[in-house]
Amino acid sequence: MKLERSTLEIGLERPVKLLHVTDTHLALCDERDNEKKREMARRRTSMAMALPYLEEHIAYAEENCDLLVHTGDLIDFVSRANVEKAREILKNDRIFFIAGNHEYSQYMGEAWEDNAYRMNSYMEIDRMGGFGSPMLWNTRVVGGVNIVGMDNSYYLFEDWHIQRLKTEVEKGLPVILAFHDPLFEESLYRYHFERVPGEPCAYLVGCDEEHLGRYSEFRAVQQRPDAPTLRMIGYIRSEPRIKAVLTGHLHFSFVSDITPSLPQFVTGGGYEGVARELTIV
């Protein structure tokens, strides 16, 4: 395990420890799925240690943390073996989960992925017995902190997200947001392109037209924020009870501030063993 440590000071009476894990990308498949999926699983050699690392993360969290927060891409694609393993893992009530884009991916990149695509996969997962955990919206109070997870896996928020988030905020507890795709922030945007100069985009939520200018046409259309998304970002930036954002998707770690009082913790790929222990005090 490659453990990173961060601290968030918000004035709690006692510390709360979260283990943030993301992008595990379990690539399990067997004879119950078609040959195309089995071949896809065989090709995902970089994910070979995903399950052992996840088991190590869970064991560490159970021993040292109040909660493991997983911000999506627990599985790499929809298969019967992946869904079964996800359901087995998420029976553990010390694990909090919210979905990423790969939770709905059938063959990774074979189709335009939008809400209709998501819901078709969601229903297929349900027919397989489901994950046994909420995928689209999830909340948990631990140690006086409200963890609020929402699925933003296609770079968009919806108005119902805003209304439900406002309801959570009205409970009066400090809120930690958990979702898969990071919010746009200038230093994160720059670092992404410095790290991978040939990338077609930065894979962030809420890029304005100026920053979308260097994107490929496909990625600009995919990631251009709509009005509800911009309203949600505005609300997140302005609400003082929202104390931090936990997110992943980029397969590297980065910490920066959305506003001077709102840090965003991007954690690297769980399939490489990366996890972040966040101590909230």
Secondary structure, DSSP 8 states (H G I E B T S, - for coil): -EEEEEEE-S--SS-EEEEEE----B----TTS-HHHHHHHHH-GGGTTHHHHHHHHHHHHHHH-SEEEE-S-SBSS--HHHHHHHHHHHT-TTEEE---GGGG-SSSSSS--SHHHHHHHHHHHHHTT--SS-SSEEEEEETTEEEEEE--TTS---HHHHHHHHHHHTT-S-EEEE-SS-B--HHHHHHHHHHSTT-S----BT--HHHHTTS-HHHHHHH---HHHHHHHHHHHH-TTEEEEEE-SSSS-EEEEEETTEEEEE---GGGTEEEEEEE-
